[in-house]
Amino acid sequence: MKYIKLLIMTCMIFSITFTSFNSVYAKEKKLSGISVVTNKKHPRYCDSVKKFEKYRKKAKKGLITIGDYDNSDKRILHIDNTDDKCVNNIEIYIENTKKKRITDKKALKIIKSYLPKKKKLEEYYETPEIQKLKNSDDNLTYYAISYHHKDYYNNNPEDYPGNIHAYAESDERGVKFIRINWKAPRHFMNYEKIE
């Protein structure tokens, strides 16, 4: 009788442990869609490649790419890995999510979440320059934000790569692409400034 009770107790403990393990595992769903870029735990501009690699494991395969371009229509977040310690090129492909497009307001919120924290921005960078540009040739508009470093050579303990430029690319349906980089695209000089 003792052995039967012991066997029943062991089975009950195993059952409770297994059920708990399954419920914890089930909660850890892989990120997909727009949540890949809006998740609050994503790395930021000038975080290390290792942080982005660790974050990639939380998303479904192929949604976050690092390094070489593969021109995948599945990719939602892409980062350049030319500098291991400071990722300074982040690309977000909204058009590859189910949403396809978002508003300027939502894009600005996403951009801010990828920039260095506010304290660092205020300490090392001037007030951002904001402008809206239009490319008449392909009917695209760009909401561009530039952060110019206050004193890059004498006051840059974080070793940031100078200025930070972010822009959201829109068509008539809304924002489809976001990029955060250390330099602004040259072709922006040829675009018309709009209010």
ABEGO torsion letter per residue (X at the ends): XAAAAAAAAAAAAAAAAAAAAAAAAAABBBBBEAAAAABAABBBBGBBAAAAAAAAAABBBGABBBEBBAGBAABABBBBAABAABBABBBBBAAABAAGBBBAAAAAAAAAAABBBAAAAAAABBBBBBBBBBBAAAGBBBBBBBBBBABAAABBAAGBBEBBBBBBBBBAAEBABBBBBABBBAAAAABBBBX
